[in-house]
Amino acid sequence: MPTVTTADGVEIFYKDWGSGQPIVFSHGWPLSSDDWDAQLLFFVRHGFRVIAHDRRGHGRSTQVSDGHDMDHYADDLATLTAHLDLRDAVHVGHSTGGGEVARYIARHGTEQHASGRVAKGVLISAVPPLMLQTEANPGGLPKSVFDDLQAQLAANRSEFYRALPSGPFYGFNRPGAEPSEAIIENWWRQGMMGGAKAHYDGIVAFSQTDFTEDLRKITVPVLVMHGDDDQIVPYADSAPLSAELLPNGTLKTYQGFPHGMPTTQADTINADLLAFIQS
């Protein structure tokens, strides 16, 4: 399996397929690069080089105890892009991966822009600017919501990882929805491949990290894609605010689409991604 080793000794698994302009995909919590199957196959067939990695503690990457925070996520991604010497890359992040992409471009921005590494960014159903409810972010979710997620994970992770995809993640709990057992089982499979400690700590990382200043620093074009029926990262307190903070951001809203829309609405998402990359 192809891996790259970070400065603190973590082996990061990655896929690297095709040739052409690189598109780098950062997955959501608590999944793996496998969650991008529909996008990787689509874009490699359209003449792009596609790269997707398993975040530290997730999938096939090392299940370390520490470093499950956005700075480490961003630095791990920077290690990968340097290892592969990627140029003119488009960075696409879903959910927690959207936070990773925002922190990566902002944290390594001067270096990356100077060397031509980053061309564009895409945030899909992404956690920025801030999920947590604070005095400055009254529309966020109370800390008790995320405390409950940690409690459910600690009590029975396997059961918890069935309930999330069966219900709100893909909108399968909505009237008239037709749940896909294969999609639910694949979500569970990816989640259980990763480490419980990484996933437990990751809840704090995706909920309490404030990306406001990161977004303000990003000057490359960024497409913000979000479904208005997202039950995981509520629309009103995420995508519209991120698009306003980004100097060169564009908001695209999808009526009735769920959090996991790259899987359940892959045809629509892929077509819009392609149009943005080619624009």
Stockholm file with secondary structure:
# STOCKHOLM 1.0

chainA/1-279         MPTVTTADGVEIFYKDWGSGQPIVFSHGWPLSSDDWDAQLLFFVRHGFRVIAHDRRGHGRSTQVSDGHDMDHYADDLATLTAHLDLRDAVHVGHSTGGGEVARYIARHGTEQHASGRVAKGVLISAVPPLMLQTEANPGGLPKSVFDDLQAQLAANRSEFYRALPSGPFYGFNRPGAEPSEAIIENWWRQGMMGGAKAHYDGIVAFSQTDFTEDLRKITVPVLVMHGDDDQIVPYADSAPLSAELLPNGTLKTYQGFPHGMPTTQADTINADLLAFIQS
#=GR chainA/1-279 SS CCEEECTTSCEEEEEEECCSSEEEEECCTTCCGGGGHHHHHHHHHTTCEEEEECCTTSTTSCCCSSCCSHHHHHHHHHHHHHHTTCCSEEEEEETHHHHHHHHHHHHTHHHHHHTTCEEEEEEESCCCSCCBCCSSCTTSBCHHHHHHHHHHHHHCHHHHHHHHHHTTTTTTTSTTCCCCHHHHHHHHHHHHHSCHHHHHHHHHHHHHCCCHHHHHHCCSCEEEEEETTCSSSCGGGSHHHHHHHSTTEEEEEETTCCTTHHHHTHHHHHHHHHHHHHC
#=GC SS_cons         CCEEECTTSCEEEEEEECCSSEEEEECCTTCCGGGGHHHHHHHHHTTCEEEEECCTTSTTSCCCSSCCSHHHHHHHHHHHHHHTTCCSEEEEEETHHHHHHHHHHHHTHHHHHHTTCEEEEEEESCCCSCCBCCSSCTTSBCHHHHHHHHHHHHHCHHHHHHHHHHTTTTTTTSTTCCCCHHHHHHHHHHHHHSCHHHHHHHHHHHHHCCCHHHHHHCCSCEEEEEETTCSSSCGGGSHHHHHHHSTTEEEEEETTCCTTHHHHTHHHHHHHHHHHHHC
//
